Amino acid sequence: MIVDEKAQIYNKLSSFYDKLFFVLKPGHKRAGEYIKEQGIEDVLEVGVGTGLTFCHYAPGTRVIGGDMSLGMLEGAKKKISDFPHLSIELKQLDAQNMDFDDNQFSCTYAPSLLSVVPNPKKLLHEMLRVTKVGGKVIVISHFQGDRKQDALFSKAANPLTQRLFGFRTDLSMELIDQLENAKVVAVEKVNPVGPYYLSHMVILEKTS
């Protein structure tokens, strides 16, 4: 199964994930700021990884962190004691087929998962399903640029990044535009590297 293959890649990366993906921290910080600004007190974080986002939640926030990789969850588990002001529960899950009820969470957050799963569209629909009407869905991901050269680079790099790190670089913003039961609240560029940005943060509100 593809999910098993992805889990194996991230099990191997888990021991040095924090050092390898430190460039994602600005995006985590910005999403945390937004969650605080909105007064959101319960978050389902899918693709929680090693818990790099925990430091950006407000005291009292209830966080359910899910990941398909047990190695990543072990890394996150080691951080829980550093955040006694949070209520953190960790769970192994397939984010494309979650065993949560409909309309359960005020916010569903995927900091770096959309480009990893086999079916990004299914992930978005599943995140919306478990989010309450009026609740927020936050996605941080790399999307290929609008310029021709950006799109060509993204497609050329895609086989290598999938093989080494388990994520794709050829996602299009059309995925967001095609959603029927959500409206876009904001789209921000995050994770700068020099004059370029690695990622976009997309904030959606569930409408029905």
C-alpha positions, 0 to 999 in steps of 0.5 A: 500500500502507498500509505505503508510506503509513506509511513516507512519513509517518515519512520526513517526521517523521524530521528532527524526530522526536526533538523531537516525541516526547520524551514517550516517553522515560520509557517507553523508560527503563523498558523498558530497565531491565526488559531490564537486570534480566532480563539480556537480551543480544540484542534485536530492536527493531521500530519502532526509529525514530531510535534513541531507545532506544539509551541505555537498553541495557546494555553488550554488548547486541546490538540489531537495530533494524528500521523500515519508514522509511529516513528513520528508519533514517538518524536511527538510523544517525547515533547508532550511533557514540555507543554503541560499547559496543553491537552495533547492526545496522539493517535495513529491514523490515515488522514484520508479515512479518519474514524471521527464523527462528522462536524466534530472539531472547531479547527482541522489543521494539516501543516505539511500533509497535503503534498504527502498523501496519495489523494490530496482531494480526498484529504481535503474532503475528509478534513472538511467532513470532521470540521464543524460548520463555520469551523476552520480548515488550515492547510500549509503546503507547497503549490506549484507556481503560476509562472511557466518556469515554476510549473516546469521546475515543480514537475521536474523535481517531483519524482526526486522529492517523492522518492527521498522525502515522500512529498510531491511538488506538483500540487495545483491551487485548483484543488482548493478552488474545486471545493464546494462546501468551503470558502477561502478565508485567506491565502498567505505565502509562508516559509521564506527561503531568500526571496522565495517562499516554499509554501502557502497557508490556505485558510478555509471556512466550512459552509455546509 
